[in-house]
């Protein structure tokens, strides 16, 4: 115990540091940024994670951080933002911009059965590929190069 501090005071100070860290984490979404804002060593957070009560509070802060990310992604995808339009170095207006990529991610997350990636299984790749080619169009040098390449490939 620090000189002159009771257990309750130390516990209260620890809780305050945790609250500060968790509030910063819910805003920033990264442990490093939250630790810097709370003025603690990031390793302290991992030590605190051994406490089930703190771990539960951290999960709540994590959900808040994820909600903020999702809200921002939705805003950029649906509401968009404006970018200036320039002509000959002069700003002449603004145009709306949207993120199709973020919209695609949101749709895949919200409706995975409808928007999931689909791949067609075409079976095993063929090892030997036969091409019908007219080699008479090649020069002797090109034929020699082709022959050397076929030898390297085991043909």
GROMACS elastic network, one bead per residue, 0.5 to 0.9 nm:
[ bonds ]
;  ai    aj funct       b0    kb
    1     4     6  0.81762   500
    1     5     6  0.67680   500
    1     6     6  0.74858   500
    1     7     6  0.73413   500
    1    10     6  0.77405   500
    2     5     6  0.56600   500
    2     6     6  0.81893   500
    2    10     6  0.81123   500
    3     6     6  0.86736   500
    5     8     6  0.80769   500
    5     9     6  0.59854   500
    5    10     6  0.66125   500
    6     9     6  0.51778   500
    6    10     6  0.63660   500
    6    11     6  0.86076   500
    7    10     6  0.51420   500
    7    11     6  0.60483   500
    7    12     6  0.84810   500
    8    12     6  0.59692   500
    8    13     6  0.84919   500
    9    12     6  0.50108   500
    9    13     6  0.60879   500
    9    14     6  0.85586   500
   10    13     6  0.50426   500
   10    14     6  0.61182   500
   10    15     6  0.85589   500
   11    14     6  0.50998   500
   11    15     6  0.61543   500
   11    16     6  0.86140   500
   12    15     6  0.50787   500
   12    16     6  0.61756   500
   12    17     6  0.87097   500
   13    16     6  0.50692   500
   13    17     6  0.62980   500
   13    18     6  0.86471   500
   14    17     6  0.51316   500
   14    18     6  0.61761   500
   14    19     6  0.85739   500
   15    19     6  0.60199   500
   15    20     6  0.85147   500
   16    19     6  0.50218   500
   16    20     6  0.61108   500
   16    21     6  0.85584   500
   17    20     6  0.50865   500
   17    21     6  0.61402   500
   17    22     6  0.85898   500
   17    38     6  0.67303   500
   17    39     6  0.85760   500
   17    40     6  0.79987   500
   18    21     6  0.50504   500
   18    22     6  0.60387   500
   18    23     6  0.84948   500
   18    38     6  0.82668   500
   18    45     6  0.80750   500
   18    48     6  0.83526   500
   18    54     6  0.80106   500
   19    22     6  0.51210   500
   19    23     6  0.60316   500
   19    24     6  0.84994   500
   19    38     6  0.88774   500
   20    23     6  0.52584   500
   20    24     6  0.62039   500
   20    25     6  0.85597   500
   20    34     6  0.83181   500
   20    37     6  0.79837   500
   20    38     6  0.55516   500
   21    24     6  0.51665   500
   21    25     6  0.60438   500
   21    26     6  0.86633   500
   21    31     6  0.85629   500
   21    34     6  0.54589   500
   21    35     6  0.61000   500
   21    36     6  0.86444   500
   21    37     6  0.71630   500
   21    38     6  0.50075   500
   21    39     6  0.83662   500
   21    40     6  0.80980   500
   21    45     6  0.82334   500
   22    26     6  0.61052   500
   22    27     6  0.86676   500
   22    34     6  0.72869   500
   22    38     6  0.86737   500
   22    57     6  0.77353   500
   22    58     6  0.64232   500
   22    60     6  0.89047   500
   22    61     6  0.59273   500
   22    62     6  0.85378   500
   23    26     6  0.52563   500
   23    27     6  0.65617   500
   23    28     6  0.87700   500
   23    34     6  0.79467   500
   23    38     6  0.89103   500
   23    61     6  0.71029   500
   24    27     6  0.52256   500
   24    28     6  0.59747   500
   24    29     6  0.78812   500
   24    30     6  0.87600   500
   24    31     6  0.88675   500
   24    33     6  0.75590   500
   24    35     6  0.79100   500
   24    36     6  0.89602   500
   24    37     6  0.63952   500
   24    38     6  0.70619   500
   24    61     6  0.89076   500
   25    28     6  0.50787   500
   25    30     6  0.59941   500
   25    31     6  0.63823   500
   25    32     6  0.87839   500
   25    33     6  0.72639   500
   25    35     6  0.80463   500
   25    37     6  0.88197   500
   25    58     6  0.85403   500
   25    61     6  0.65667   500
   25    62     6  0.72918   500
   25    64     6  0.88557   500
   25    65     6  0.70018   500
   26    29     6  0.56225   500
   26    30     6  0.84417   500
   26    34     6  0.83364   500
   26    58     6  0.88134   500
   26    60     6  0.84270   500
   26    62     6  0.60503   500
   26    63     6  0.77623   500
   26    64     6  0.54071   500
   26    66     6  0.81539   500
   26    68     6  0.82400   500
   27    30     6  0.86808   500
   27    34     6  0.82696   500
   27    61     6  0.85918   500
   27    64     6  0.78355   500
   27    65     6  0.59577   500
   27    68     6  0.76637   500
   28    31     6  0.81847   500
   28    33     6  0.63230   500
   28    34     6  0.64886   500
   28    65     6  0.70295   500
   29    32     6  0.89934   500
   29    33     6  0.77194   500
   29    34     6  0.75790   500
   29    61     6  0.85803   500
   29    62     6  0.70698   500
   29    64     6  0.86511   500
   29    65     6  0.51272   500
   29    66     6  0.74374   500
   29    68     6  0.87337   500
   29    69     6  0.84124   500
   30    33     6  0.54693   500
   30    34     6  0.61982   500
   30    35     6  0.85723   500
   30    65     6  0.87492   500
   31    34     6  0.50991   500
   31    35     6  0.59323   500
   31    36     6  0.84960   500
   31    42     6  0.66592   500
   31    45     6  0.80297   500
   32    35     6  0.51795   500
   32    36     6  0.61996   500
   32    37     6  0.86520   500
   32    41     6  0.86769   500
   32    42     6  0.62098   500
   33    36     6  0.51443   500
   33    37     6  0.61734   500
   33    38     6  0.85809   500
   34    37     6  0.50660   500
   34    38     6  0.60356   500
   34    39     6  0.83097   500
   34    40     6  0.86286   500
   34    42     6  0.82196   500
   35    38     6  0.50610   500
   35    39     6  0.57737   500
   35    40     6  0.51392   500
   35    41     6  0.60870   500
   35    42     6  0.52131   500
   35    43     6  0.88349   500
   35    44     6  0.86509   500
   35    45     6  0.78656   500
   36    40     6  0.63719   500
   36    41     6  0.76119   500
   36    42     6  0.78919   500
   37    40     6  0.79561   500
   38    41     6  0.88118   500
   39    42     6  0.89908   500
   40    43     6  0.83139   500
   40    44     6  0.69447   500
   40    45     6  0.83399   500
   41    44     6  0.55817   500
   41    45     6  0.76467   500
   42    45     6  0.55730   500
   42    46     6  0.72563   500
   43    46     6  0.52356   500
   43    47     6  0.64435   500
   43    48     6  0.87484   500
   44    48     6  0.61519   500
   44    49     6  0.86247   500
   45    48     6  0.50037   500
   45    49     6  0.62565   500
   46    50     6  0.72190   500
   47    50     6  0.57831   500
   47    51     6  0.80126   500
   48    51     6  0.56330   500
   48    52     6  0.86649   500
   48    54     6  0.64112   500
   48    55     6  0.74272   500
   49    52     6  0.68692   500
   49    53     6  0.84930   500
   49    54     6  0.60754   500
   49    56     6  0.87404   500
   49    58     6  0.80461   500
   50    53     6  0.88799   500
   50    54     6  0.78643   500
   50    55     6  0.71542   500
   51    54     6  0.53878   500
   51    55     6  0.61484   500
   51    56     6  0.87466   500
   52    56     6  0.61531   500
   52    57     6  0.86455   500
   53    56     6  0.52345   500
   53    57     6  0.63873   500
   53    58     6  0.86970   500
   54    58     6  0.60644   500
   54    59     6  0.86265   500
   55    59     6  0.62786   500
   55    60     6  0.88011   500
   56    59     6  0.50941   500
   56    60     6  0.64964   500
   56    61     6  0.88293   500
   57    60     6  0.51300   500
   57    61     6  0.63709   500
   57    62     6  0.86232   500
   58    62     6  0.60308   500
   58    63     6  0.86118   500
   59    63     6  0.62187   500
   59    64     6  0.86818   500
   60    63     6  0.51111   500
   60    64     6  0.63721   500
   60    65     6  0.87324   500
   61    64     6  0.50450   500
   61    65     6  0.62337   500
   61    66     6  0.86481   500
   62    65     6  0.50124   500
   62    66     6  0.61529   500
   62    67     6  0.85509   500
   63    66     6  0.50187   500
   63    67     6  0.60762   500
   63    68     6  0.86351   500
   64    67     6  0.50317   500
   64    68     6  0.63034   500
   64    69     6  0.87590   500
   65    68     6  0.51540   500
   65    69     6  0.63898   500
   65    70     6  0.87450   500
   66    69     6  0.50549   500
   66    70     6  0.61568   500
   66    71     6  0.85219   500
   67    70     6  0.50804   500
   67    71     6  0.60222   500
   67    72     6  0.85472   500
   68    71     6  0.50683   500
   68    72     6  0.61508   500
   68    73     6  0.85757   500
   69    72     6  0.51784   500
   69    73     6  0.61483   500
   69    74     6  0.85906   500
   70    73     6  0.50368   500
   70    74     6  0.60934   500
   70    75     6  0.85292   500
   70   106     6  0.82828   500
   71    74     6  0.50884   500
   71    75     6  0.60956   500
   71    76     6  0.86646   500
   72    76     6  0.62027   500
   72    77     6  0.85174   500
   73    76     6  0.52445   500
   73    77     6  0.60836   500
   73    78     6  0.85218   500
   73    99     6  0.84675   500
   73   102     6  0.60747   500
   73   103     6  0.77873   500
   73   106     6  0.78923   500
   74    77     6  0.50443   500
   74    78     6  0.58068   500
   74    79     6  0.76043   500
   74    80     6  0.86827   500
   74   102     6  0.73619   500
   74   103     6  0.70812   500
   74   106     6  0.73090   500
   75    78     6  0.54046   500
   75    79     6  0.50248   500
   75    80     6  0.60713   500
   75    81     6  0.84873   500
   75    98     6  0.89175   500
   76    79     6  0.58139   500
   76    81     6  0.66814   500
   76    97     6  0.82882   500
   76    98     6  0.59249   500
   76    99     6  0.59075   500
   76   100     6  0.89848   500
   76   102     6  0.74464   500
   76   103     6  0.83326   500
   77    80     6  0.56993   500
   77    97     6  0.88019   500
   77    98     6  0.52570   500
   77   100     6  0.62161   500
   77   101     6  0.77821   500
   77   102     6  0.55666   500
   77   104     6  0.86405   500
   77   106     6  0.85485   500
   78    98     6  0.67447   500
   78    99     6  0.78388   500
   78   100     6  0.88629   500
   78   103     6  0.72626   500
   79    96     6  0.88950   500
   79    97     6  0.86986   500
   79    98     6  0.71885   500
   80    96     6  0.65273   500
   80    97     6  0.53816   500
   80    99     6  0.70338   500
   81    95     6  0.83467   500
   81    96     6  0.56410   500
   81    97     6  0.53847   500
   81    98     6  0.67068   500
   82    94     6  0.60402   500
   82    95     6  0.54090   500
   82    97     6  0.58152   500
   82    98     6  0.87936   500
   83    93     6  0.85656   500
   83    94     6  0.54007   500
   83    95     6  0.55118   500
   83    96     6  0.64035   500
   83    97     6  0.68656   500
   84    91     6  0.65727   500
   84    92     6  0.76901   500
   84    93     6  0.58790   500
   84    95     6  0.64478   500
   84    96     6  0.89576   500
   85    90     6  0.83225   500
   85    91     6  0.57047   500
   85    92     6  0.57544   500
   85    93     6  0.50958   500
   85    94     6  0.50948   500
   85    95     6  0.66596   500
   86    89     6  0.57987   500
   86    90     6  0.51949   500
   86    92     6  0.54930   500
   86    93     6  0.71451   500
   86    94     6  0.85141   500
   87    90     6  0.53079   500
   87    91     6  0.63972   500
   87    92     6  0.63627   500
   88    91     6  0.84331   500
   91    94     6  0.81639   500
   98   101     6  0.88896   500
   98   102     6  0.87109   500
   98   103     6  0.86452   500
   99   102     6  0.53614   500
   99   103     6  0.63463   500
   99   104     6  0.86995   500
  100   104     6  0.61151   500
  100   105     6  0.87169   500
  101   104     6  0.51044   500
  101   105     6  0.64072   500
  101   106     6  0.87444   500
  102   105     6  0.50682   500
  102   106     6  0.61664   500
  102   107     6  0.86106   500
  103   106     6  0.50681   500
  103   107     6  0.61599   500
  103   108     6  0.85791   500
  104   107     6  0.51758   500
  104   108     6  0.61546   500
  104   109     6  0.85925   500
  104   115     6  0.82162   500
  105   108     6  0.51101   500
  105   109     6  0.61285   500
  105   110     6  0.85647   500
  106   109     6  0.51162   500
  106   110     6  0.60101   500
  106   111     6  0.83139   500
  107   110     6  0.51033   500
  107   111     6  0.56202   500
  107   112     6  0.72389   500
  107   114     6  0.85309   500
  107   115     6  0.64794   500
  107   116     6  0.88254   500
  108   111     6  0.53867   500
  108   113     6  0.79748   500
  108   114     6  0.76124   500
  108   116     6  0.57276   500
  108   117     6  0.84622   500
  109   112     6  0.55782   500
  109   115     6  0.83508   500
  109   116     6  0.85496   500
  110   115     6  0.87773   500
  111   114     6  0.55473   500
  111   115     6  0.60988   500
  111   116     6  0.79009   500
  112   115     6  0.51749   500
  112   117     6  0.86799   500
  113   116     6  0.57445   500
  115   118     6  0.86407   500
  121   124     6  0.86561   500
  122   125     6  0.80438   500
  123   126     6  0.89146   500
  124   127     6  0.88747   500
  126   129     6  0.66191   500
  133   136     6  0.89233   500
  134   137     6  0.63631   500
  134   138     6  0.83008   500
  135   138     6  0.55365   500
  135   139     6  0.87216   500
  135   143     6  0.76776   500
  136   139     6  0.78078   500
  138   141     6  0.79727   500
  138   142     6  0.57408   500
  138   143     6  0.61214   500
  139   142     6  0.51101   500
  139   143     6  0.61389   500
  139   144     6  0.85775   500
  140   143     6  0.50319   500
  140   144     6  0.61282   500
  140   145     6  0.86459   500
  141   144     6  0.51054   500
  141   145     6  0.62645   500
  141   146     6  0.86274   500
  142   145     6  0.50423   500
  142   146     6  0.60918   500
  142   147     6  0.85403   500
  143   146     6  0.50049   500
  143   147     6  0.60735   500
  143   148     6  0.86119   500
  144   147     6  0.50390   500
  144   148     6  0.62249   500
  144   149     6  0.86517   500
  145   148     6  0.51156   500
  145   149     6  0.62255   500
  145   150     6  0.86551   500
  146   149     6  0.50843   500
  146   150     6  0.61798   500
  146   151     6  0.86393   500
  147   150     6  0.50764   500
  147   151     6  0.62075   500
  147   152     6  0.87245   500
  147   155     6  0.87182   500
  148   151     6  0.50903   500
  148   152     6  0.63317   500
  148   153     6  0.87464   500
  149   152     6  0.51140   500
  149   153     6  0.63153   500
  149   154     6  0.86995   500
  149   155     6  0.84504   500
  150   153     6  0.50528   500
  150   154     6  0.61770   500
  151   154     6  0.50611   500
  151   155     6  0.54005   500
  152   155     6  0.74296   500
